[in-house]
């Protein structure tokens, strides 16, 4: 599995950074969203709305590669922008 750094910018303000291990950008996004549901410290975080936003985004487009970069993806949720950066590639994938 690789390490992905997630940089989230909620509409409410602030920047939140976390990391997950996954085999693909889509899996990294899904692991991060599960982590957010369990550990969110965002003010006024609506877990139900977040879960609906994630499900919609996964079904419609998923992570989109950022033009002009390598190993960087972006997601636009209703309540925040999310960037995924593959920050470590482990041997044996």
Helices and strands as residue ranges (DSSP letters): E 2-10, E 16-22, H 25-39, H 47-60, E 64-65, E 72-76, E 80-88
